[in-house]
């Protein structure tokens, strides 16, 4: 999981993404469906949809239980560099 998170973080930085919601959505696509579902269904401690660090922590927690990421998903997610005018300040 740490390798996935490290690579994902690098890609986010390279693409220039700043919108937490969009970043979390892309991160979730690379997770095993069971991990996505377990995090989304948390009653307590569920990270907000734009809380990337919270999703990282939750994914690490569920990965420790033996669930897996789909490594091929990191590169298959569409990454588009943002133009300065696209960024929201």
TAPEUR-V449257 format. One record per residue. RES is the residue in three letters. SS is DSSP state (~ for helix, > for strand, _ for the rest). Layout:
res	ss
RES	SS
RES	SS
This chain:
res	ss
UNK	_
UNK	~
UNK	~
UNK	~
UNK	~
UNK	~
UNK	~
UNK	~
UNK	~
UNK	~
UNK	~
UNK	~
UNK	~
UNK	~
UNK	~
UNK	_
UNK	_
UNK	_
UNK	_
UNK	~
UNK	~
UNK	~
UNK	~
UNK	~
UNK	~
UNK	~
UNK	~
UNK	~
UNK	~
UNK	_
UNK	>
UNK	_
UNK	~
UNK	~
UNK	~
UNK	~
UNK	~
UNK	~
UNK	~
UNK	~
UNK	_
UNK	_
UNK	_
UNK	_
UNK	_
UNK	_
UNK	_
UNK	_
UNK	_
UNK	_
UNK	_
UNK	~
UNK	~
UNK	~
UNK	~
UNK	~
UNK	~
UNK	~
UNK	~
UNK	~
UNK	~
UNK	~
UNK	~
UNK	_
UNK	_
UNK	_
UNK	_
UNK	_
UNK	>
UNK	_
UNK	_
UNK	_
UNK	~
UNK	~
UNK	~
UNK	~
UNK	_
UNK	_
UNK	_
UNK	_
UNK	_
UNK	_
UNK	_
UNK	~
UNK	~
UNK	~
UNK	_
UNK	_
UNK	_
